[in-house]
Amino acid sequence: MNIIINGTSRQLNSTRNLSDIVSAYCKQSRHVIAELNGCIIPPEQWGQTSLKDGDTLELVTFVGGG
């Protein structure tokens, strides 16, 4: 399965849900917004959200600063 994560094409060997991808690509998932194919997916739905070939995923993390 091929998906685009933050503008980069990625090949995944198995079908995964959004929660698996966020855990693999983000150090702290509690500070992440996930946008799948233009729609923001709430964190409580990540485990039930399956990814399919051709999906586009944007993972945005918040960074504190002053």
C-alpha positions as CSV (number, residue, x, y, z in Angstrom):
1,M,0.0,0.0,0.0
2,N,1.3,3.4,-0.9
3,I,0.2,6.6,1.0
4,I,1.6,10.1,1.2
5,I,2.6,11.3,4.7
6,N,3.4,15.0,5.0
7,G,4.1,15.2,1.3
8,T,6.4,12.1,1.1
9,S,5.3,8.9,-0.6
10,R,5.6,5.9,1.8
11,Q,5.2,2.2,1.1
12,L,3.4,0.3,3.9
13,N,3.7,-3.5,3.9
14,S,0.4,-4.1,5.7
15,T,-2.9,-2.4,6.2
16,R,-2.7,-0.2,9.3
17,N,-5.0,2.1,11.1
18,L,-4.3,5.8,11.8
19,S,-3.3,5.2,15.4
20,D,-0.4,2.9,14.3
21,I,0.9,5.5,11.8
22,V,0.7,8.4,14.3
23,S,2.6,6.2,16.9
24,A,5.3,5.3,14.3
25,Y,5.8,8.9,13.0
26,C,5.2,11.1,16.1
27,K,7.0,11.0,19.5
28,Q,4.0,12.3,21.5
29,S,0.7,11.6,19.9
30,R,-1.3,13.7,22.3
31,H,0.1,16.9,20.6
32,V,-0.8,15.7,17.1
33,I,-3.5,16.7,14.6
34,A,-4.1,14.2,11.9
35,E,-5.7,15.2,8.6
36,L,-6.6,12.4,6.3
37,N,-7.6,13.3,2.7
38,G,-8.4,16.8,3.8
39,C,-10.5,15.9,6.9
40,I,-9.3,16.2,10.5
41,I,-9.8,12.9,12.3
42,P,-10.3,13.2,16.1
43,P,-7.9,11.2,18.2
44,E,-10.6,9.0,19.6
45,Q,-11.3,7.8,16.0
46,W,-7.7,7.0,15.1
47,G,-8.0,3.3,16.1
48,Q,-11.0,2.7,13.9
49,T,-9.7,4.7,10.9
50,S,-8.2,2.4,8.3
51,L,-5.8,3.7,5.7
52,K,-6.1,2.6,2.0
53,D,-3.8,2.9,-1.0
54,G,-3.5,6.4,-2.3
55,D,-4.5,8.2,0.9
56,T,-2.9,11.5,1.8
57,L,-2.1,12.1,5.5
58,E,-0.8,15.2,7.2
59,L,0.5,15.0,10.7
60,V,0.9,18.3,12.5
61,T,2.5,18.6,15.9
62,F,2.4,21.5,18.3
63,V,5.6,23.0,19.6
64,G,5.7,25.3,22.5
65,G,7.9,28.3,22.6
66,G,8.2,31.9,23.8
